[in-house]
Amino acid sequence: MEIDTAQWSGEGDFTTRVIDALRALPDVAFLRVEDAPASRTDAGFSFLSNEIFVKFAEVPVTTRATVLGVLPVTRRTLRPALTLSGLEAALRVRAEIGEPDYSDDGMLQYLRTERIVPPYQTKGYKLVELLRIYEVGTPSRAGT
């Protein structure tokens, strides 16, 4: 599996757990992890937004058809070994990840929050982590 993390700051414990789970799946061929532009920090909270783009391994599929309605032909094509809904099912059974907060045909979205209190401080901050998973090669969701 090839993993591209050049556009990712490395922040986000939940994102790291999801990446580790995706590494264990043999049907995932490529991952690209990026920081989303929505990340920001304030005095009482820290909002992280990350995106993961996955490309699934391809498997050959044989289909039978007829040419001109008479001549039988066999065609070999490639199809993804896994779909986004299959990926959702694979991640759902993992206790450290669980069910996505939102999913549709083109995206899985997880939203996790935790309270962080650094040592020797009485007041902590809330960490909100948003993670979206997309499949590489699908149409852009911009403007929708």
N, C-alpha and C positions, 0 to 999 in steps of 0.2 A: 504494500500500500504506500502511496505517495501522499505526504502531508505538507501543505504549504501554510506556514504560519508567519510569513514575512509582514503581513498587514495586521497582525494581532499583537497587542501589548503583553499578553500572557496573563492578564487579570481575569479573575472569575473562577472560583473553585468549582461551581456547577458545570461551567463550560469545560473545564479540565476533566471532570468525571465523564461527561458525555463523549469527549474525544477518546478517552481510554476505552469506553464501551464500544465506540465505532471501530477502533483499532482491532478489537477482538472479533469483529464480524468479517467472515471471509468474502462476503459479497460486496463489500465496500472497497473500491479500487483507488479512490482519490478523495482527499479532504482539503478544503481551503477554509481557513479560519480568519475572520476579519473583525476589527472593531467597527461597530456601527456608529454613525455620527451622533446618535442621540445620547451618548455617554456624557455624564457631568457629575460634579461634586459640589456640595454645599455644606454648611456647618453641621446640619443634623442628619444628612443622608449622603449616600454615594450611589449613583445610578450607573450601572454598567450595561451596555448593550452590545452583544456579540452576534455574529452571523456565521453559520457553518454551511458551506456548499459541498454536497456530496455527489460523487459520480460512482455509479454501481458498475461492477464487473459485468461483462457481456457474455452471454452463452449462445451457442448456435442453435437455431430452430429450423427444422425442416418442414416445409409446407408443400402441399400438392395442389396443383392447379391445372387448368387446360388452356391451351393457346388456340384461338379461333374456335373454341368450343369442341374441338376434336382431339388435338394432340395433348396427351398428358405430359406434364413437366413437373420436376421437383426442384424447388428453390430452397437454398440455404440462406437464411438471414440471421442477424444478430439481434438479440433483445436483452434488456437489462435483467440481471439475475434477481434483482429485488426492486420493489417499488417503494414509494414514500410511505404508503399505508403499511407495507410489510416491515419497513424500518420502524414505524411507530409501534407495531406489535412487538418487535424485538426489544425495543427500549422500554416498553411498558412493563415487561416482566422483571426488569432489573430493579431491585429495591432502592438503589441509590439514585435512580432517575425517575421512574414511575410514568404516570400518564401525562401527556402534554396538556397545558391549560387551554390551548386552541389548536385545531388542526383542520386543514382542508386539502384539496387535491394538490396544492403546490407548496405547502409550508407546514412545518410543525413549530409551535411556539411554547416555550416554557418561561414561567415567571417565578423566581424564587427570592424570598426575602429572609434576612437574618439580622439579628442585633449583634453588633460588634462592640465589645468593651475592651479597649487596650489595657494592658497591665498598668497598675498604679493610677488609673483614672476612674473617676466616679461616673462620668457621663460618657456614654458611647455614641454610636451613630448607627443608623439603619442602612444596611447594604441591600439594594434591590438589583437583581441580575435578570436581564431579559435575554433570552437566547432564541434565535430563529434558525431553523434548518431548512435549506432549500436544496432541490436537485439541480445539478449542473445541466445546462442544455434545455431547460424549460423556458417558456416565454417570460419576459420581464413582467414584474408586478407593478412597475412604476405607473402612477396615475390611476390606480384602482383603489 
